[in-house]
């Protein structure tokens, strides 16, 4: 079995490039996020960790303090001109859906526009990563969830590993369950292996997390996309959210951008489909609910969202779980959280029993301390945001080194490609790790939606 992990969203393959053919965030937001904003809940005070291909500070994610950078665990992490940047183009698209914000009337807004993003990069321009990198990213988030003014309450995993029939012996499931126990709501893409898949990807197989399937539109009663994975008698999606042709932020010059010009919308956006996008809508919904009631535990959040889901064009609970996420209805009934049962499912195998995995300890990974240039006080100031009074109104944008970004397009169309090679990376940049156990197979084919 391969230890490779794939990202579960890709640009649309249509050829028209017209905005009307994609689902704009205005349309995604109208049934759930807009009613929450009318009540004053916009994700304020909530940090959402996105473990993905990095986040680039394009318009909508460029304001000062909007994106905080954790470690770059990818093969580009030691390259100054590429570290933390989204050279693949997936993570930025996801971040835009979760919490993008132009900061102007009528501008682009994600589901929770006043939430902050904490980016942990685990893959470079090839879009390939390994289970060890993902687990290391989760461990960093758990270790630093409240460091230096952070308030990480949600982690988004728009990725998956197939061939895992049960969470019991799955180290990736063990990692997300540790995050859940630490008070972090873990949202995971269910998979893009069609309605006949007969099972979800890891770590969506863990019964503790919020496993997310994808809808193919925006109607109140909608149907599950044909490529969204089905569950089985042991584990099915908990909820579904819009995931088809979602228009979000584009990274000019990234791999997905260069390979999919037909997916570009109005210059600065890209259409993408997958349970990746559905998970991002779900993570934004969770941030909205937590901004309305920060006291909620992960089990209470999951209970409220499941109990207050909207009906869909139901075919089977194996496809759509409880139905479509409705954070507005969940917030209206937040008092019911006292009825939420504590989840007592079988626990996944401990991380320490899987060769090659160790945990973050006091800011170190296997004894090698990160330089701090991307996640110490240099990119955020805990003293200026308490998690309770922050409003996001004063973000202005200065966490990016202008030397490598021209303001509209990446400087150079090749990403200084000569200085990195994702295909040949041996893992030697992870101090203290056995390269054969951490990067033995980085040649997986990414899961793709239809």
C-alpha positions as CSV (number, residue, x, y, z in Angstrom):
1,X,0.0,0.0,0.0
2,X,1.3,3.4,-1.0
3,X,1.9,6.1,1.7
4,X,1.2,8.8,-0.8
5,X,-1.6,11.3,-0.1
6,X,-3.5,13.2,-2.9
7,X,-5.4,16.5,-2.9
8,X,-9.1,16.0,-3.7
9,X,-9.9,19.0,-6.0
10,X,-8.9,20.0,-9.5
11,X,-9.7,22.8,-12.0
12,X,-12.8,22.3,-14.2
13,X,-12.2,20.9,-17.6
14,X,-14.8,23.0,-19.5
15,X,-13.6,25.3,-22.3
16,X,-15.9,28.4,-22.0
17,X,-14.2,30.1,-19.0
18,X,-17.4,32.1,-18.3
19,X,-18.3,33.1,-14.8
20,X,-21.9,32.0,-15.3
21,X,-20.7,28.4,-15.7
22,X,-19.2,28.3,-12.2
23,X,-20.6,28.6,-8.7
24,X,-19.5,31.9,-7.4
25,X,-19.0,32.4,-3.7
26,X,-21.9,34.8,-3.6
27,X,-24.1,31.9,-4.6
28,X,-22.4,29.4,-2.3
29,X,-22.9,31.9,0.6
30,X,-26.5,32.9,0.1
31,X,-28.3,30.1,2.0
32,X,-25.9,29.7,5.0
33,X,-23.2,32.4,5.3
34,X,-25.3,35.5,4.4
35,X,-27.8,34.9,7.2
36,X,-25.0,34.4,9.6
37,X,-23.3,37.7,8.5
38,X,-26.6,39.5,9.0
39,X,-26.4,38.5,12.6
40,X,-22.8,39.6,12.9
41,X,-21.1,36.2,12.7
42,X,-18.3,36.2,10.1
43,X,-15.7,33.8,11.6
44,X,-14.2,36.6,13.7
45,X,-11.8,35.3,16.4
46,X,-11.4,31.9,14.8
47,X,-8.3,30.5,13.1
48,X,-8.6,27.8,10.5
49,X,-5.5,25.7,9.8
50,X,-5.2,24.6,6.2
51,X,-2.8,21.7,5.7
52,X,-2.3,21.8,1.9
53,X,0.0,23.0,-0.9
54,X,0.5,26.4,0.8
55,X,-1.3,29.7,0.5
56,X,-0.1,32.6,-1.7
57,X,-1.1,36.1,-0.8
58,X,-3.2,36.9,-3.9
59,X,-5.9,39.5,-3.7
60,X,-8.4,38.3,-1.1
61,X,-5.7,36.7,1.0
62,X,-3.3,39.6,1.0
63,X,-4.2,41.7,4.0
64,X,-1.8,41.9,6.9
65,X,-2.4,39.1,9.4
66,X,-5.0,37.4,7.1
67,X,-2.7,34.4,6.5
68,X,-0.3,33.2,9.1
69,X,2.4,30.8,8.0
70,X,3.3,27.6,9.9
71,X,6.2,25.4,8.7
72,X,6.7,24.4,5.1
73,X,7.1,20.6,5.3
74,X,7.3,20.2,1.5
75,X,10.3,19.6,-0.7
76,X,10.4,23.4,-1.2
77,X,10.6,24.3,2.4
78,X,14.3,25.2,2.4
79,X,14.1,27.3,-0.8
80,X,13.7,30.9,0.2
81,X,12.0,31.9,-3.0
82,X,9.4,29.1,-2.8
83,X,8.9,28.3,0.9
84,X,5.2,28.7,2.1
85,X,4.1,29.7,-1.5
86,X,1.4,27.7,-3.3
87,X,3.3,26.6,-6.3
88,X,0.7,24.0,-7.1
89,X,-2.5,26.2,-6.8
90,X,-4.7,24.0,-4.7
91,X,-4.3,25.4,-1.2
92,X,-5.0,29.0,-2.2
93,X,-8.2,28.0,-3.9
94,X,-9.3,26.2,-0.7
95,X,-8.3,29.1,1.5
96,X,-10.3,31.5,-0.6
97,X,-13.4,29.4,-0.1
98,X,-12.9,29.2,3.6
99,X,-12.1,32.8,4.4
100,X,-11.2,34.9,1.4
101,X,-11.9,38.6,1.8
102,X,-11.3,41.5,-0.5
103,X,-12.3,43.9,2.3
104,X,-14.5,46.0,0.2
105,X,-18.2,46.2,-0.5
106,X,-19.2,43.8,-3.2
107,X,-15.8,42.2,-3.3
108,X,-14.9,38.5,-3.0
109,X,-15.8,36.8,0.3
110,X,-15.4,33.3,1.4
111,X,-17.7,31.5,3.8
112,X,-16.1,33.0,6.9
113,X,-14.4,36.2,5.6
114,X,-13.2,37.4,9.0
115,X,-11.6,34.2,10.1
116,X,-7.8,33.9,9.9
117,X,-5.9,31.2,7.9
118,X,-3.0,29.3,9.3
119,X,-1.2,27.7,6.4
120,X,0.9,24.6,6.8
121,X,2.4,23.6,3.5
122,X,3.0,19.8,2.9
123,X,3.4,19.7,-0.9
124,X,5.1,21.7,-3.7
125,X,4.5,22.2,-7.4
126,X,3.9,18.5,-8.2
127,X,1.0,18.4,-5.8
128,X,2.5,15.2,-4.2
129,X,2.9,14.5,-0.6
130,X,3.4,11.7,1.9
131,X,1.6,10.6,5.0
132,X,4.5,11.6,7.2
133,X,4.4,15.2,6.0
134,X,0.6,15.4,6.6
135,X,0.9,13.9,10.1
136,X,3.8,16.2,10.9
137,X,1.6,19.1,9.8
138,X,-1.3,18.0,12.0
139,X,1.1,17.5,14.9
140,X,2.4,21.1,14.5
141,X,-1.2,22.4,14.5
142,X,-2.0,20.6,17.7
143,X,1.3,21.7,19.4
144,X,0.8,25.4,18.4
145,X,-3.0,25.8,18.4
146,X,-2.8,28.5,21.1
147,X,0.8,29.8,20.6
148,X,1.6,33.5,20.2
149,X,-2.1,34.6,20.0
150,X,-3.3,31.8,17.8
151,X,-6.8,30.3,18.3
152,X,-6.8,27.4,15.9
153,X,-10.3,25.8,16.3
154,X,-10.7,24.2,12.8
155,X,-8.3,22.3,10.6
156,X,-9.1,21.6,6.9
157,X,-7.8,18.5,5.2
158,X,-8.8,18.6,1.5
159,X,-6.8,15.5,0.9
160,X,-7.1,11.7,1.1
161,X,-5.4,8.3,0.9
162,X,-7.4,5.5,-0.5
163,X,-7.2,1.8,0.2
164,X,-7.8,2.3,3.9
165,X,-10.8,0.2,4.9
166,X,-10.9,1.0,8.6
167,X,-9.5,3.7,10.8
168,X,-8.4,1.2,13.5
169,X,-4.9,0.7,12.1
170,X,-4.5,4.0,10.3
171,X,-1.9,6.4,11.7
172,X,-3.4,9.4,9.7
173,X,-6.7,8.7,11.5
174,X,-4.9,8.6,14.8
175,X,-3.4,12.0,14.1
176,X,-6.7,13.7,13.4
177,X,-8.3,12.1,16.4
178,X,-5.5,13.6,18.6
179,X,-6.4,17.0,17.1
180,X,-10.1,16.4,17.8
181,X,-9.2,15.6,21.5
182,X,-7.2,18.8,21.6
183,X,-10.4,20.8,20.9
184,X,-9.9,21.3,17.1
185,X,-12.8,20.5,14.7
186,X,-11.3,18.4,11.9
187,X,-13.0,18.7,8.5
188,X,-11.9,16.1,5.9
189,X,-12.8,15.6,2.2
190,X,-14.6,12.3,1.8
191,X,-13.0,11.4,-1.6
192,X,-13.6,11.6,-5.3
193,X,-13.8,7.9,-6.2
194,X,-17.4,8.0,-7.5
195,X,-20.7,7.0,-5.9
196,X,-19.7,3.4,-6.3
197,X,-16.5,3.6,-4.3
198,X,-17.8,1.6,-1.3
199,X,-15.7,3.6,1.1
200,X,-14.2,6.9,2.1
201,X,-10.6,7.9,1.9
202,X,-8.3,8.3,5.0
203,X,-8.6,10.2,7.3
204,X,-12.3,10.7,6.5
205,X,-12.6,7.0,7.6
206,X,-12.2,8.2,11.2
207,X,-15.6,8.3,12.8
208,X,-14.6,11.3,14.9
209,X,-14.0,13.9,12.2
210,X,-16.5,15.6,9.9
211,X,-16.3,13.6,6.7
212,X,-17.6,15.8,3.8
213,X,-19.2,14.8,0.5
214,X,-19.9,17.1,-2.4
215,X,-23.1,18.4,-3.9
216,X,-23.3,19.3,-7.6
217,X,-25.1,22.7,-7.2
218,X,-26.5,25.3,-4.8
219,X,-30.2,24.6,-4.6
220,X,-31.9,24.0,-1.3
221,X,-32.6,20.4,-2.2
222,X,-29.6,19.3,-4.3
223,X,-28.0,16.0,-5.3
224,X,-24.7,14.5,-4.6
225,X,-22.1,14.9,-7.3
226,X,-21.5,11.6,-9.3
227,X,-17.8,11.6,-8.4
228,X,-18.3,12.1,-4.7
229,X,-17.3,9.0,-2.8
230,X,-19.8,6.8,-1.1
231,X,-19.5,5.3,2.3
232,X,-20.2,1.8,3.5
233,X,-21.8,0.1,6.4
234,X,-19.0,1.1,8.7
235,X,-18.5,4.8,7.7
236,X,-20.3,7.3,5.5
237,X,-20.1,11.0,4.9
238,X,-21.4,13.0,7.9
239,X,-22.6,15.9,5.7
240,X,-22.4,17.3,2.2
241,X,-21.7,20.8,0.9
242,X,-21.4,22.5,-2.5
243,X,-18.3,21.1,-4.3
244,X,-18.8,21.5,-8.1
245,X,-17.4,24.3,-10.2
246,X,-16.7,26.5,-7.2
247,X,-15.1,29.8,-8.3
248,X,-12.3,30.8,-5.9
249,X,-8.9,32.4,-5.9
250,X,-6.3,31.6,-8.6
251,X,-2.5,31.5,-8.3
252,X,-1.1,32.8,-11.6
253,X,1.8,30.7,-12.8
254,X,1.1,27.8,-10.5
255,X,1.0,24.2,-11.9
256,X,-2.8,23.9,-12.0
257,X,-3.0,27.4,-13.5
258,X,-0.6,26.7,-16.3
259,X,-2.1,23.3,-17.0
260,X,-5.8,24.4,-17.0
261,X,-6.2,27.8,-18.7
262,X,-9.8,26.9,-19.5
263,X,-10.7,27.0,-15.8
264,X,-9.7,30.7,-15.4
265,X,-12.6,33.1,-14.6
266,X,-12.3,36.9,-15.0
267,X,-8.6,36.8,-14.7
268,X,-8.1,36.4,-10.9
269,X,-10.3,33.3,-10.3
270,X,-10.4,29.6,-11.1
271,X,-13.2,27.1,-11.2
272,X,-12.5,23.9,-9.2
273,X,-14.4,20.8,-8.3
274,X,-14.0,18.1,-5.7
275,X,-14.7,17.1,-2.2
276,X,-11.7,19.4,-1.5
277,X,-13.9,22.3,-2.3
278,X,-16.9,20.9,-0.3
279,X,-14.6,20.4,2.7
280,X,-13.6,24.1,2.4
281,X,-17.2,25.2,2.5
282,X,-17.7,23.0,5.5
283,X,-14.6,24.4,7.3
284,X,-15.9,27.9,6.7
285,X,-19.3,26.9,8.1
286,X,-17.7,25.5,11.2
287,X,-15.8,28.8,11.7
288,X,-19.1,30.7,11.4
289,X,-20.7,28.5,14.0
290,X,-17.8,28.9,16.4
291,X,-17.7,32.6,16.0
292,X,-21.4,32.6,17.1
293,X,-20.6,30.3,20.1
294,X,-16.8,29.9,20.8
295,X,-17.6,27.7,23.8
296,X,-18.7,24.7,21.6
297,X,-16.6,21.6,21.7
298,X,-15.8,19.6,18.6
299,X,-18.4,16.9,19.5
300,X,-21.0,19.7,20.0
301,X,-20.2,21.3,16.7
302,X,-20.6,18.0,14.9
303,X,-23.8,17.3,16.7
304,X,-25.4,20.7,15.9
305,X,-24.4,20.5,12.2
306,X,-25.7,17.0,11.8
307,X,-28.9,17.6,13.7
308,X,-29.7,20.8,11.7
309,X,-28.7,19.7,8.2
310,X,-30.9,20.6,5.3
311,X,-32.6,17.9,3.2
312,X,-31.1,17.1,-0.2
313,X,-32.3,15.1,-3.1
314,X,-31.6,12.0,-1.1
315,X,-30.6,8.7,-2.7
316,X,-28.7,7.1,0.2
317,X,-27.2,8.1,3.5
318,X,-24.1,6.3,2.2
319,X,-23.7,9.3,-0.2
320,X,-25.1,12.3,1.7
321,X,-25.1,11.5,5.4
322,X,-27.4,13.8,7.4
323,X,-27.7,16.2,4.5
324,X,-26.5,19.7,3.5
325,X,-24.6,21.8,6.1
326,X,-26.6,24.7,7.5
327,X,-24.5,26.7,10.0
328,X,-27.2,29.3,10.3
329,X,-29.8,26.8,11.5
330,X,-27.2,25.2,13.8
331,X,-26.5,28.6,15.4
332,X,-30.1,29.2,16.0
333,X,-30.3,25.9,17.9
334,X,-27.0,26.2,19.7
335,X,-28.7,25.7,23.0
336,X,-29.2,22.1,22.0
337,X,-25.5,21.5,22.3
338,X,-26.0,20.3,25.9
339,X,-27.6,17.2,24.3
340,X,-24.6,16.3,22.3
341,X,-23.2,12.9,23.2
342,X,-19.5,12.4,23.7
343,X,-18.1,10.3,20.8
344,X,-16.8,7.0,22.0
345,X,-15.9,5.2,18.8
346,X,-13.0,2.8,18.6
347,X,-9.7,4.7,18.6
348,X,-7.2,4.5,15.7
349,X,-3.8,3.0,16.2
350,X,-1.3,5.4,17.9
351,X,1.0,7.5,15.7
352,X,4.1,6.3,17.6
353,X,3.6,2.7,16.4
354,X,4.1,3.7,12.8
355,X,7.7,3.7,11.7
356,X,9.0,7.1,10.6
357,X,6.4,9.2,12.5
358,X,7.3,11.2,15.6
359,X,5.5,14.2,17.1
360,X,6.3,17.9,17.4
361,X,7.8,18.7,20.8
362,X,8.2,22.3,21.9
363,X,8.4,23.6,18.4
364,X,10.8,20.9,17.1
365,X,10.4,18.0,14.7
366,X,12.6,15.1,15.6
367,X,14.9,17.5,17.5
368,X,15.4,19.9,14.6
369,X,13.9,23.3,15.5
370,X,12.4,25.3,12.6
371,X,14.1,28.6,12.0
372,X,11.0,30.5,12.9
373,X,11.2,32.8,9.9
374,X,7.7,31.8,8.7
375,X,5.8,31.1,11.9
376,X,7.4,33.0,14.8
377,X,6.5,36.5,15.8
378,X,7.7,37.6,12.4
379,X,4.4,36.9,10.8
380,X,2.0,37.5,13.6
381,X,1.8,39.3,16.9
382,X,0.0,37.6,19.7
383,X,-0.2,40.8,21.6
384,X,-2.4,42.5,19.1
385,X,-5.1,39.8,18.8
386,X,-6.7,38.2,21.8
387,X,-9.1,36.0,20.0
388,X,-12.0,37.7,21.7
389,X,-11.9,41.3,20.5
390,X,-10.3,41.0,17.1
391,X,-12.5,42.3,14.3
392,X,-10.2,42.0,11.2
393,X,-11.0,45.6,10.2
394,X,-7.4,46.8,10.4
395,X,-5.7,44.2,8.2
396,X,-3.6,45.9,5.6
397,X,-1.2,43.4,4.2
398,X,2.6,43.2,4.8
399,X,3.4,39.5,5.5
400,X,4.8,38.9,2.0
401,X,8.2,39.6,0.7
402,X,7.7,41.8,-2.3
403,X,10.9,40.6,-3.9
404,X,9.3,37.6,-5.4
405,X,5.8,38.8,-6.1
406,X,5.0,41.5,-8.6
407,X,1.5,42.3,-7.3
408,X,-0.4,40.8,-10.1
409,X,1.5,37.8,-11.5
410,X,4.3,35.7,-10.2
411,X,7.7,37.2,-11.1
412,X,8.7,34.9,-13.9
413,X,6.4,32.3,-15.3
414,X,8.6,29.4,-14.2
415,X,8.6,29.8,-10.4
416,X,12.4,29.7,-10.5
417,X,11.8,26.1,-11.4
418,X,15.4,25.3,-11.9
419,X,16.0,25.4,-8.2
420,X,13.7,22.6,-7.2
421,X,12.7,19.2,-8.3
422,X,9.8,17.6,-6.5
423,X,10.3,14.3,-8.4
424,X,13.8,13.7,-7.1
425,X,13.5,14.9,-3.5
426,X,15.0,12.4,-1.2
427,X,13.7,13.6,2.1
428,X,17.0,14.7,3.4
429,X,15.8,18.2,4.3
430,X,13.8,16.7,7.2
431,X,16.5,16.6,9.8
432,X,16.5,13.4,11.8
433,X,14.1,11.5,9.6
434,X,14.9,8.4,7.7
435,X,14.5,9.4,4.0
436,X,13.4,5.9,3.0
437,X,10.5,6.0,5.4
438,X,9.3,9.6,4.7
439,X,9.7,9.9,1.0
440,X,9.8,6.4,-0.4
441,X,7.0,7.0,-2.9
442,X,6.2,10.5,-4.1
443,X,4.9,9.4,-7.5
444,X,1.2,8.9,-6.8
445,X,-1.4,10.0,-9.3
446,X,-3.7,12.7,-7.8
447,X,-7.3,11.8,-7.3
448,X,-9.3,13.8,-9.8
449,X,-13.0,14.7,-9.9
450,X,-14.8,14.2,-13.2
